[in-house]
Amino acid sequence: MGRSSQKPLDRETLLREALNLLDEKGLQGLSLRALAERLNVQAPAFYWHFRSKDELLGHMSAAIYREARETVPQCNHWSDWLLFYGSALRLRLARQRGAARLCATVQPQGHDVSLSPAVIASPLTSLGLNERQGLNAVAAVTSLCIGWGSYDEDGSMHRFLEGIIDFDESFNVALEALVAGLASRLK
């Protein structure tokens, strides 16, 4: 059932409610029709804020990455930044149903998000890596987190692994090994 909204519909409200709907219904259950019902509006009202469902999904993906990156503290070494980022991204993905799948399949986009290689790599270039090294490192850690997100999400594989591994410990081992391997390669 939709909720009554007294406030005018804006981009942030749409984005927040779309993320809530993703959490409730997963990526397959996320539709403009379901979002419209949730907000008690007609689906065409969205087109004032997002040109398409794909654009909305891109903004949702960007919001997830942005939230993870904003939690990383200031670091003195690029390897520390990667460890904090990996942990933050994994936690952000695990906090929301469908988030890992969304980030695996949708290109982030947004007016407030610059997707240039320089910006993506900037936390690492400011700590001594060149842009190519920074991009490769961010891509590797992001890929690990997205892949791990499929284990974190409740499902048959999660239930199978639950009795075999400690998810947190295994993720930390994988992340630390990945970052150590990058450090070894970049010496």
C-alpha positions as CSV (number, residue, x, y, z in Angstrom):
1,M,0.0,0.0,0.0
2,G,1.3,3.5,-0.9
3,R,2.0,6.0,1.8
4,S,0.5,9.5,1.7
5,S,3.0,12.2,1.0
6,Q,2.4,15.8,2.0
7,K,5.8,17.0,0.8
8,P,6.4,17.7,-2.9
9,L,8.1,14.9,-4.8
10,D,11.8,15.6,-5.2
11,R,14.8,13.7,-6.4
12,E,16.1,12.8,-2.9
13,T,12.7,11.5,-1.8
14,L,12.5,9.4,-5.0
15,L,16.0,8.0,-4.5
16,R,15.4,7.3,-0.8
17,E,12.1,5.5,-1.4
18,A,13.6,3.6,-4.4
19,L,16.4,2.3,-2.1
20,N,13.8,1.4,0.5
21,L,11.8,-0.5,-2.1
22,L,14.9,-2.3,-3.3
23,D,15.5,-3.4,0.3
24,E,11.9,-4.7,0.6
25,K,11.5,-6.3,-2.8
26,G,14.9,-6.8,-4.3
27,L,16.0,-5.7,-7.7
28,Q,13.4,-7.8,-9.5
29,G,10.6,-6.2,-7.5
30,L,11.8,-2.7,-8.1
31,S,9.6,-1.0,-10.7
32,L,8.4,2.5,-11.4
33,R,4.9,1.3,-10.9
34,A,5.7,-0.1,-7.5
35,L,7.5,3.1,-6.5
36,A,4.6,5.2,-7.8
37,E,2.2,3.2,-5.6
38,R,4.4,3.5,-2.6
39,L,4.5,7.3,-3.1
40,N,0.8,7.7,-4.2
41,V,1.7,9.3,-7.5
42,Q,1.5,8.4,-11.1
43,A,4.7,6.9,-12.7
44,P,5.1,9.8,-15.1
45,A,5.8,12.1,-12.1
46,F,9.2,10.5,-12.0
47,Y,10.2,11.8,-15.4
48,W,10.6,15.3,-13.9
49,H,13.5,13.9,-11.9
50,F,14.8,10.9,-13.8
51,R,14.5,10.3,-17.5
52,S,14.2,6.6,-17.1
53,K,14.3,3.7,-14.7
54,D,17.9,3.1,-15.8
55,E,18.9,6.6,-14.7
56,L,17.2,6.1,-11.4
57,L,19.0,2.8,-10.9
58,G,22.3,4.6,-11.8
59,H,21.7,7.2,-9.1
60,M,20.9,4.4,-6.6
61,S,24.1,2.7,-7.4
62,A,26.1,5.9,-7.1
63,A,24.4,6.6,-3.7
64,I,25.6,3.2,-2.4
65,Y,29.2,3.8,-3.5
66,R,29.2,7.3,-2.2
67,E,27.9,6.2,1.2
68,A,30.7,3.6,1.5
69,R,33.4,6.0,0.5
70,E,32.2,8.7,2.9
71,T,32.7,6.4,5.8
72,V,36.4,5.8,5.1
73,P,38.6,7.8,7.5
74,Q,41.6,9.8,6.4
75,C,44.5,7.4,5.9
76,N,48.2,7.8,5.6
77,H,48.8,4.9,3.2
78,W,46.8,3.7,0.2
79,S,46.7,0.1,1.5
80,D,44.9,1.3,4.7
81,W,42.4,3.3,2.5
82,L,41.7,0.1,0.5
83,L,41.1,-1.9,3.7
84,F,38.7,0.6,5.1
85,Y,36.9,1.1,1.8
86,G,36.5,-2.7,1.3
87,S,35.1,-3.1,4.7
88,A,32.8,-0.1,4.3
89,L,31.5,-1.2,0.9
90,R,30.9,-4.8,2.0
91,L,28.9,-3.5,5.0
92,R,27.0,-1.1,2.9
93,L,26.1,-3.8,0.4
94,A,25.2,-6.3,3.1
95,R,22.9,-3.8,4.8
96,Q,20.5,-3.7,1.8
97,R,18.8,-6.5,-0.1
98,G,19.7,-6.4,-3.8
99,A,22.5,-3.7,-3.4
100,A,25.3,-6.0,-4.5
101,R,23.4,-7.1,-7.6
102,L,22.4,-3.5,-8.4
103,C,26.1,-2.4,-8.1
104,A,27.2,-5.4,-10.2
105,T,24.8,-4.6,-13.1
106,V,24.2,-0.9,-13.1
107,Q,26.6,1.9,-14.0
108,P,26.7,4.6,-11.3
109,Q,25.6,8.0,-12.4
110,G,24.4,11.3,-11.0
111,H,24.7,15.0,-11.1
112,D,26.7,15.1,-7.9
113,V,28.9,12.2,-8.8
114,S,31.9,12.5,-11.1
115,L,32.8,9.2,-12.6
116,S,36.0,10.3,-14.2
117,P,39.0,8.0,-13.7
118,A,40.8,10.7,-11.8
119,V,38.0,11.1,-9.3
120,I,37.6,7.4,-8.8
121,A,41.3,7.0,-8.2
122,S,41.8,10.2,-6.2
123,P,41.9,8.7,-2.7
124,L,44.7,6.5,-3.8
125,T,46.6,9.0,-6.0
126,S,46.6,11.4,-3.1
127,L,48.4,8.6,-1.2
128,G,51.1,7.9,-3.8
129,L,49.7,5.6,-6.4
130,N,49.4,6.7,-10.0
131,E,45.9,6.8,-11.6
132,R,46.2,3.4,-13.3
133,Q,47.3,1.7,-10.1
134,G,44.6,3.4,-8.2
135,L,41.9,2.4,-10.6
136,N,43.1,-1.2,-10.7
137,A,43.1,-1.3,-6.9
138,V,39.6,0.2,-6.5
139,A,38.3,-2.2,-9.2
140,A,39.8,-5.2,-7.5
141,V,38.5,-4.4,-4.0
142,T,35.0,-3.4,-5.4
143,S,34.8,-6.6,-7.3
144,L,35.6,-8.6,-4.2
145,C,32.9,-6.8,-2.2
146,I,30.3,-7.2,-4.9
147,G,31.1,-10.9,-5.3
148,W,31.1,-11.3,-1.5
149,G,27.7,-9.6,-1.5
150,S,26.2,-12.7,-3.1
151,Y,27.4,-14.7,-0.1
152,D,26.1,-12.2,2.4
153,E,22.7,-12.1,0.8
154,D,20.4,-14.7,2.3
155,G,19.9,-17.6,-0.2
156,S,20.8,-21.2,-0.7
157,M,24.6,-20.4,-1.1
158,H,24.5,-18.3,2.1
159,R,22.8,-21.1,4.0
160,F,25.3,-23.7,2.6
161,L,28.3,-21.6,3.6
162,E,26.9,-20.5,6.9
163,G,27.8,-23.9,8.5
164,I,31.3,-23.9,6.8
165,I,32.8,-20.4,7.2
166,D,32.6,-17.4,9.3
167,F,31.6,-14.7,6.8
168,D,33.3,-11.8,8.5
169,E,36.6,-13.6,9.1
170,S,36.7,-15.1,5.6
171,F,36.0,-11.7,4.0
172,N,38.7,-10.1,6.0
173,V,41.2,-12.8,5.0
174,A,40.3,-12.3,1.4
175,L,40.5,-8.5,1.6
176,E,43.8,-8.5,3.4
177,A,45.2,-11.0,1.0
178,L,44.1,-8.9,-2.0
179,V,45.5,-5.7,-0.6
180,A,48.8,-7.5,0.4
181,G,49.0,-8.9,-3.1
182,L,48.5,-5.4,-4.6
183,A,51.2,-4.0,-2.3
184,S,53.6,-6.7,-3.3
185,R,53.0,-6.1,-7.0
186,L,53.4,-2.4,-6.7
187,K,56.8,-2.5,-4.9
